[in-house]
Amino acid sequence: MTPPQIVASSIFIVTFLVILSERLHRTIAALTGAAVMLIAGMSLGFYTQEKALAAIDFNTLGLLLGMMVLVRMLQQTGFFDYVAILAAKRTRGSPLLLFVTLGTLTTVLSMFLDNVTTVVLIAPVTILIAELLGINPIPMLMAEALLSDTGGVATLVGDPPNVMIGSAAGFSFVSFLTHLAPIALMAWLVALVVLRIVFHREIGERPGNAGTLMQLDENEGLHDRVALRRILIVLGAVIILFFLQGVLHVAPGVIALGGATAALLWVRPDVEETLGRVEWSVLLFFGALFVTAGGLEASGVLGLIADRIAGLADASLLGASLLMLWVAAGLSSVVDNIPFTIAMIPVIERLGHLGINPVPLWWALALGAGFGGNGTPIGSTANVVTVTLSEKTRTPITTGVWMRSGLPVMLATCVIASVMFVLLFGWMQKP
Amino acid sequence: MISSSMKRSVIAVSPETTAQEAARIVVSHHVGTLPVVDDLGVLVGLVRLDDLLQVFMPDFVGLLEDIDFVHDFGALETLQPQDVPEAARLTMRDLMQPPVAVEETCGLLRAFATMTQHEIRDLPVVNRSGALVGIASRVDIAAAFLAPWARTEPPT
């Protein structure tokens, strides 16, 4: 390795470790990493301002921002309370049905919304329902945290690694659905079965009076029906455009930002409040990581890694893909899956230039990054949020609870993903 | 000035006072705020009814932005304080909020604004050395402020 490569790797690894240690807010850590990388790169001559700016994937940021605005607007109408209560009332208070229904609702929502948003919206209503029925909320909360991650794997917009992979690889929304949704569906089933076994005692509890659940009036949860209808129409149009993306040749980021603009124009919410609820720190974190990883790429380190992997991928593309899946899963279970994804993207791109079919590696990365996060309470932001919310209740989710429920789910879903990957390998080689 | 509209006999508690003892004081004196003072009479915290009742509140109340659609708390309403064993172990030190107080010379509007800002219903009054000398409720302060107006003839 050349001196610039050593410097660039050290900066990236230190940034990664600081994010892992949680000693510093991850956004500040990533911004610092980006700044140090740029300064080092400009002084040593391996990185420039132009390259740093070009390293930022604005399609990814635009897609995330557009979806965040739409979801925040939807949240303000009370839509999520409405849906959760409507679904819960259908179960008539059965803990098993509640567990399956709320878990499935989370899966479906997180296919289109980001995972954190999904759990932030569903978990409080879940705690309400559990308290009214006098049952333990932990099985439902765990199902929501875990299934938001597995559901997110199914679509291009489901979670940030998919957005980034789709943007870098040029995969369409339909392509994600046809390749990853079947695996996400199996993961949903496997996760429910594993949790059902782990929490058999809690789920077997006899609930109190179901009448208190039935008296909840979901209609009163809705604050603004006119706005709700308009936002749902816009969201529906956005999803249809995602499906037509291959025909229209419009980038997903443009579709999402266009949808957000249309919704703002049509609904005219309090702009300061709506935009204030957007997670700017997340967007800034991603942007800074792009710049940091861009320096790593510019120094040639990622090329070296790609050259190493190239031999393996040449010998066995399936083996390299499975390795990618499990390494991504292992790392994602202990640290935010974004830094690894952002660093792997240029590596896989380079493998493509070296004449290796990168397509299965992209899918493997998406699966590993998506399912791996379930392994520990800090594996994904959705997990952290769920644990934090549960700590405000009388039944906190401890690390012990997570290790006997989340970790088995993570391992089981990665195994099932690997098996399906092997069985469908011919299909996985096509975009 | 606040000193002319406050109550001078204040029922204060110490950081070691138990939650149950605090409950007895609330029940027998019908007060809504318990100032917590140390051995020297210096105000060290405030326990509001909200802090005391929070122990028994369902978790979802603090987590949901809107509870209008919950018409009935169901079985949670039948909960008795004695059914919550951890409540018996709590003292004022666990429940108290940082102290909010004004000095005796504080004006009425400033006193009322201080209360609104800190979301308290009763405002402790301290002397220069921080010792508790009185307490004024929202009604005490508002009535003292509005009194001159109430005595004035309306303009014809």
Interface residues (C-beta under 8 A of the other chain):
Chain A: G78 D81 I85 A123 P124 V125 I127 L128 E131 L132 G134 G208 N209 G211 T212 Q215 L216 D217 E218 N219 E220 G221 H223 L389 K392 T393 R394
Chain B: P58 D59 F60 G62 L63 L64 D66 D68 F69 V70 H71 D72 F73 G74 A75 L76
